[in-house]
Amino acid sequence: MSKFKEEILNFVHENFQANWAYEVEQSLMQSPGKCFIATKEGKLLGFACYDASAKGFFGPIGVLTSDRGKNIGTLLLLRTLEAMREYGYGYAIIGWVSEAEQFYRKTVSAEYIKNGEPENSVYANLIFMN
């Protein structure tokens, strides 16, 4: 594993939901890679991925709590969605929004998919590893 990839995965594991590290790794291993990162002076601040859970799915995304409110998440979201469009997707599915629902609605006018709860999606058969 490259040092940079390991650094990103450690960042995700230490600062966000531990199971996101697996999804981030999947997006990093694709060619081309499907994960964007935000840095400042060499310090990781956030990340956003796509095609990690399933093709056409956006996420996960995360920004350090200390750096939220600085438009980093908005920029990561918009750049990632732009990449998805460039890659040929006509739309993106944000698979699991939890407390970020209003962020997605405000930023990109995201709409809820009827019966789109995680238990009715690709997440229904997740296997969690400890």
Legacy VTK file of the C-alpha trace (Angstrom):
# vtk DataFile Version 3.0
C-alpha trace
ASCII
DATASET POLYDATA
POINTS 130 float
0.000 0.000 0.000
1.375 3.406 -0.908
2.213 5.771 1.905
-0.318 8.325 0.630
-3.122 5.756 0.394
-2.318 4.547 3.910
-2.380 8.138 5.172
-5.824 8.737 3.644
-7.227 5.492 5.049
-5.838 6.244 8.525
-7.347 9.743 8.322
-10.762 8.317 7.483
-10.561 5.580 10.115
-9.479 7.988 12.874
-11.907 10.822 12.107
-15.044 9.268 10.655
-17.035 6.056 10.696
-14.554 3.198 10.660
-16.430 1.292 7.946
-15.967 4.244 5.570
-12.278 3.350 5.279
-13.249 0.246 3.309
-15.341 2.302 0.861
-12.599 4.903 0.496
-10.094 2.143 -0.208
-12.375 0.763 -2.935
-12.579 4.179 -4.589
-8.821 4.714 -4.355
-8.065 1.333 -5.929
-10.110 2.009 -9.058
-8.479 3.275 -12.220
-8.817 6.150 -12.408
-9.167 6.731 -8.688
-12.564 7.969 -7.596
-11.758 9.838 -4.422
-11.000 13.521 -4.009
-9.235 14.950 -0.993
-8.966 18.430 0.457
-5.705 19.538 2.022
-4.195 22.689 3.433
-0.467 22.988 3.869
-0.132 19.210 3.564
-2.795 18.459 6.198
-5.788 16.345 5.184
-9.064 18.173 5.816
-11.617 16.061 4.011
-12.494 13.613 1.260
-15.316 12.654 -1.088
-15.670 9.461 -3.135
-17.913 7.871 -5.694
-18.510 4.379 -7.052
-17.379 3.016 -3.679
-20.581 1.217 -2.615
-22.042 0.768 -6.081
-21.751 2.328 -9.527
-23.410 5.721 -9.650
-23.344 6.192 -5.883
-21.819 9.304 -4.336
-20.074 8.989 -0.980
-18.816 8.693 1.543
-17.802 12.284 2.205
-16.239 13.737 5.328
-14.668 16.983 6.523
-12.895 17.394 9.845
-15.237 18.868 12.436
-12.769 21.715 12.999
-12.937 22.679 9.317
-16.669 22.471 8.700
-18.446 25.658 7.669
-15.600 26.666 5.341
-17.229 25.326 2.135
-14.803 22.394 1.962
-17.647 19.870 1.922
-19.499 21.867 -0.718
-16.424 22.010 -2.949
-15.735 18.296 -2.499
-19.358 17.431 -3.256
-19.514 19.601 -6.376
-16.145 18.430 -7.728
-17.056 14.795 -7.173
-20.447 15.190 -8.875
-18.709 16.986 -11.746
-16.308 14.044 -12.101
-19.244 11.663 -12.161
-20.823 13.697 -14.964
-17.512 13.714 -16.856
-17.348 9.941 -16.386
-20.743 9.614 -18.085
-23.270 9.438 -15.277
-26.569 11.252 -15.881
-27.317 11.394 -12.174
-25.868 10.320 -8.841
-27.388 8.510 -5.904
-26.405 9.651 -2.440
-26.825 6.339 -0.737
-26.978 7.157 2.942
-27.449 10.728 4.136
-28.405 10.534 7.837
-27.841 13.970 9.432
-26.469 15.483 6.194
-29.820 15.461 4.395
-30.299 19.233 4.614
-26.733 19.831 3.366
-27.466 17.830 0.198
-30.876 19.437 -0.297
-29.455 22.954 0.080
-26.270 22.404 -1.920
-27.492 20.395 -4.912
-31.287 20.288 -4.519
-31.124 16.565 -3.778
-34.445 14.768 -3.581
-35.412 11.749 -1.552
-36.040 8.543 -3.528
-39.329 6.980 -2.435
-38.578 3.791 -0.453
-34.885 4.635 -0.702
-34.025 3.820 2.883
-30.709 1.994 3.347
-32.523 -1.258 4.160
-34.075 -1.132 0.658
-30.827 -0.427 -1.186
-27.355 -1.823 -1.859
-26.689 -1.349 1.857
-29.255 -3.980 2.848
-26.717 -6.802 2.887
-23.717 -5.066 4.408
-21.234 -7.194 6.274
-19.537 -5.283 9.084
-16.056 -6.350 10.097
-14.541 -5.515 13.459
LINES 1 131
130 0 1 2 3 4 5 6 7 8 9 10 11 12 13 14 15 16 17 18 19 20 21 22 23 24 25 26 27 28 29 30 31 32 33 34 35 36 37 38 39 40 41 42 43 44 45 46 47 48 49 50 51 52 53 54 55 56 57 58 59 60 61 62 63 64 65 66 67 68 69 70 71 72 73 74 75 76 77 78 79 80 81 82 83 84 85 86 87 88 89 90 91 92 93 94 95 96 97 98 99 100 101 102 103 104 105 106 107 108 109 110 111 112 113 114 115 116 117 118 119 120 121 122 123 124 125 126 127 128 129
